[in-house]
Every structure is written in C-alpha cells, then in structure tokens.
Amino acid sequence: MFEKEDLLKIANQKMPFGKYQDRVLIDLPEAYLLWFVDHGFPKGHLGDLMQLTLEIKINGLESILDPLRKDGP
C-alpha cells in the first residue's frame, strides 16, 4: 500500500540519476520504468516510488496527480 505523501512525491520529486535525471517521477517514460522491472528497481523508497509510478502509468491514472503538482502538468 502507499501513503498520500507518496503521491505528492511522485507528482513533484525529481529523478536523482540516469538518463532522465531531474525529470519528475510521474513524467518518466513508461518504457524507462519497465526497464527497471527486468533489471531491478533502486533499493529503498525511491524504488518503491518508481514502482508505484509505473502502476499509475499502466492504469492510465496520471491525471489524478495533476492537482498535486507544484509546477502544473
């Protein structure tokens, strides 16, 4: 399960490394997140958030985060 704070983080936290560094988690391409399914998500809370982000994207629910974004969609 997740906490409401997790949704706020997904809507506003930036990816700290890699090809999409500095991109907000919800803005990461689905294909990039799917790569981690095969290769392993980062350990810890970031990996948990990335997995939740993928679930949101797979289910087409990105728009539920729009009101939570600090900079708008």
TORPA-4810 file (N, C-alpha, C, O; in nm, 3 decimals):
<nodes>
NODE_1_0.084_-0.118_0.000_0.000_0.000_0.000_0.088_0.125_0.000_0.210_0.116_0.018_M
NODE_2_0.028_0.238_-0.020_0.103_0.362_-0.025_0.036_0.467_0.062_-0.079_0.454_0.101_F
NODE_3_0.110_0.570_0.090_0.061_0.683_0.169_0.034_0.801_0.076_0.088_0.808_-0.035_E
NODE_4_-0.051_0.894_0.121_-0.080_1.011_0.038_0.046_1.091_0.010_0.057_1.156_-0.095_K
NODE_5_0.142_1.088_0.103_0.268_1.158_0.082_0.343_1.100_-0.038_0.417_1.172_-0.106_E
NODE_6_0.324_0.970_-0.064_0.388_0.907_-0.179_0.338_0.968_-0.309_0.415_0.990_-0.402_D
NODE_7_0.208_0.996_-0.316_0.153_1.057_-0.437_0.209_1.198_-0.457_0.237_1.238_-0.570_L
NODE_8_0.224_1.271_-0.348_0.285_1.404_-0.358_0.429_1.395_-0.408_0.471_1.476_-0.491_L
NODE_9_0.502_1.297_-0.359_0.640_1.280_-0.404_0.646_1.242_-0.551_0.728_1.296_-0.625_K
NODE_10_0.561_1.151_-0.595_0.559_1.110_-0.735_0.526_1.228_-0.826_0.579_1.238_-0.937_I
NODE_11_0.440_1.316_-0.779_0.399_1.432_-0.858_0.504_1.542_-0.862_0.497_1.630_-0.948_A
NODE_12_0.602_1.539_-0.769_0.695_1.652_-0.757_0.842_1.616_-0.745_0.928_1.699_-0.776_N
NODE_13_0.874_1.496_-0.701_1.015_1.459_-0.681_1.082_1.430_-0.814_1.024_1.369_-0.904_Q
NODE_14_1.205_1.477_-0.825_1.281_1.456_-0.948_1.368_1.333_-0.938_1.418_1.298_-0.831_K
NODE_15_1.386_1.270_-1.051_1.473_1.153_-1.061_1.616_1.199_-1.031_1.664_1.293_-1.094_M
NODE_16_1.684_1.133_-0.936_1.816_1.182_-0.894_1.933_1.136_-0.980_2.046_1.181_-0.958_P
NODE_17_1.911_1.047_-1.077_2.023_0.995_-1.155_1.974_0.945_-1.290_1.854_0.937_-1.316_F
NODE_18_2.071_0.912_-1.376_2.042_0.845_-1.501_2.001_0.936_-1.615_2.011_1.058_-1.608_G
NODE_19_1.955_0.871_-1.720_1.918_0.938_-1.844_1.812_1.046_-1.823_1.813_1.149_-1.891_K
NODE_20_1.722_1.023_-1.728_1.613_1.117_-1.702_1.630_1.192_-1.571_1.533_1.230_-1.506_Y
NODE_21_1.756_1.213_-1.532_1.786_1.290_-1.412_1.717_1.426_-1.419_1.716_1.490_-1.524_Q
NODE_22_1.661_1.468_-1.306_1.592_1.596_-1.291_1.453_1.599_-1.354_1.389_1.705_-1.356_D
NODE_23_1.404_1.486_-1.405_1.266_1.480_-1.454_1.179_1.430_-1.338_1.218_1.338_-1.266_R
NODE_24_1.062_1.490_-1.321_0.970_1.449_-1.215_0.928_1.304_-1.240_0.907_1.262_-1.354_V
NODE_25_0.917_1.228_-1.131_0.890_1.085_-1.143_0.770_1.053_-1.232_0.778_0.963_-1.315_L
NODE_26_0.660_1.125_-1.217_0.542_1.094_-1.298_0.566_1.124_-1.446_0.491_1.076_-1.531_I
NODE_27_0.667_1.202_-1.476_0.699_1.235_-1.616_0.799_1.139_-1.679_0.835_1.153_-1.796_D
NODE_28_0.845_1.041_-1.601_0.936_0.941_-1.658_0.861_0.857_-1.761_0.745_0.822_-1.739_L
NODE_29_0.925_0.824_-1.873_0.859_0.740_-1.973_0.829_0.601_-1.916_0.908_0.544_-1.841_P
NODE_30_0.715_0.548_-1.954_0.676_0.414_-1.908_0.781_0.310_-1.948_0.811_0.219_-1.871_E
NODE_31_0.837_0.323_-2.068_0.938_0.227_-2.114_1.061_0.227_-2.022_1.120_0.122_-1.998_A
NODE_32_1.098_0.343_-1.972_1.210_0.354_-1.879_1.180_0.280_-1.750_1.264_0.207_-1.698_Y
NODE_33_1.060_0.299_-1.697_1.020_0.230_-1.575_1.011_0.079_-1.598_1.046_0.001_-1.509_L
NODE_34_0.964_0.039_-1.715_0.957_-0.104_-1.746_1.096_-0.167_-1.753_1.112_-0.285_-1.723_L
NODE_35_1.196_-0.090_-1.793_1.333_-0.141_-1.795_1.373_-0.186_-1.655_1.440_-0.288_-1.640_W
NODE_36_1.333_-0.111_-1.554_1.367_-0.145_-1.416_1.297_-0.272_-1.369_1.346_-0.340_-1.279_F
NODE_37_1.184_-0.306_-1.429_1.116_-0.431_-1.395_1.210_-0.548_-1.423_1.219_-0.641_-1.344_V
NODE_38_1.279_-0.543_-1.535_1.370_-0.651_-1.575_1.506_-0.643_-1.507_1.571_-0.745_-1.485_D
NODE_39_1.549_-0.523_-1.474_1.685_-0.503_-1.423_1.693_-0.469_-1.275_1.801_-0.460_-1.218_H
NODE_40_1.579_-0.450_-1.213_1.575_-0.419_-1.071_1.559_-0.272_-1.043_1.636_-0.189_-1.092_G
NODE_41_1.461_-0.239_-0.963_1.441_-0.101_-0.919_1.545_-0.067_-0.814_1.597_-0.157_-0.748_F
NODE_42_1.576_0.061_-0.799_1.669_0.101_-0.692_1.616_0.055_-0.556_1.495_0.044_-0.536_P
NODE_43_1.705_0.030_-0.466_1.667_-0.009_-0.331_1.609_0.111_-0.257_1.641_0.225_-0.289_K
NODE_44_1.524_0.085_-0.162_1.472_0.190_-0.076_1.347_0.256_-0.129_1.277_0.203_-0.215_G
NODE_45_1.321_0.374_-0.073_1.196_0.444_-0.101_1.186_0.489_-0.246_1.076_0.487_-0.303_H
NODE_46_1.297_0.529_-0.307_1.293_0.570_-0.448_1.242_0.456_-0.535_1.157_0.477_-0.622_L
NODE_47_1.293_0.337_-0.514_1.247_0.222_-0.592_1.099_0.196_-0.572_1.027_0.163_-0.667_G
NODE_48_1.053_0.210_-0.448_0.910_0.193_-0.418_0.827_0.296_-0.494_0.722_0.264_-0.551_D
NODE_49_0.874_0.421_-0.493_0.802_0.527_-0.564_0.800_0.502_-0.715_0.699_0.526_-0.781_L
NODE_50_0.910_0.454_-0.768_0.917_0.425_-0.912_0.822_0.312_-0.949_0.758_0.317_-1.054_M
NODE_51_0.811_0.211_-0.864_0.717_0.101_-0.890_0.573_0.151_-0.886_0.491_0.112_-0.970_Q
NODE_52_0.543_0.236_-0.790_0.408_0.294_-0.782_0.381_0.383_-0.903_0.270_0.383_-0.957_L
NODE_53_0.481_0.458_-0.946_0.467_0.541_-1.065_0.432_0.455_-1.186_0.346_0.491_-1.265_T
NODE_54_0.499_0.343_-1.199_0.470_0.252_-1.311_0.327_0.201_-1.303_0.258_0.197_-1.406_L
NODE_55_0.280_0.163_-1.186_0.142_0.116_-1.171_0.043_0.225_-1.211_-0.057_0.197_-1.277_E
NODE_56_0.070_0.347_-1.171_-0.017_0.459_-1.207_-0.022_0.475_-1.358_-0.129_0.494_-1.416_I
NODE_57_0.095_0.469_-1.422_0.102_0.485_-1.567_0.034_0.370_-1.640_-0.041_0.392_-1.735_K
NODE_58_0.059_0.248_-1.598_0.000_0.131_-1.663_-0.153_0.140_-1.661_-0.220_0.099_-1.755_I
NODE_59_-0.206_0.193_-1.552_-0.351_0.202_-1.536_-0.409_0.334_-1.588_-0.529_0.359_-1.572_N
NODE_60_-0.325_0.417_-1.649_-0.373_0.542_-1.709_-0.425_0.643_-1.610_-0.519_0.717_-1.640_G
NODE_61_-0.364_0.649_-1.493_-0.414_0.735_-1.385_-0.329_0.859_-1.361_-0.341_0.924_-1.257_L
NODE_62_-0.243_0.893_-1.455_-0.154_1.008_-1.435_-0.229_1.136_-1.400_-0.179_1.217_-1.322_E
NODE_63_-0.347_1.154_-1.455_-0.421_1.279_-1.435_-0.463_1.300_-1.289_-0.491_1.413_-1.249_S
NODE_64_-0.467_1.193_-1.208_-0.505_1.212_-1.068_-0.398_1.289_-0.992_-0.424_1.343_-0.885_I
NODE_65_-0.277_1.294_-1.049_-0.168_1.365_-0.983_-0.160_1.513_-1.024_-0.089_1.591_-0.961_L
NODE_66_-0.231_1.551_-1.129_-0.223_1.689_-1.177_-0.250_1.792_-1.068_-0.177_1.890_-1.059_D
NODE_67_-0.353_1.774_-0.983_-0.377_1.875_-0.878_-0.267_1.880_-0.771_-0.258_1.977_-0.695_P
NODE_68_-0.184_1.777_-0.766_-0.080_1.770_-0.664_0.052_1.831_-0.710_0.143_1.851_-0.629_L
NODE_69_0.062_1.860_-0.838_0.188_1.910_-0.893_0.210_2.056_-0.858_0.119_2.138_-0.870_R
NODE_70_0.330_2.087_-0.814_0.365_2.224_-0.777_0.376_2.314_-0.900_0.336_2.431_-0.896_K
NODE_71_0.429_2.259_-1.010_0.453_2.339_-1.130_0.346_2.317_-1.236_0.359_2.367_-1.348_D
NODE_72_0.240_2.244_-1.204_0.136_2.214_-1.302_0.179_2.101_-1.393_0.296_2.065_-1.395_G
NODE_73_0.085_2.045_-1.468_0.117_1.930_-1.555_0.204_1.968_-1.672_0.239_1.882_-1.753_P
</nodes>
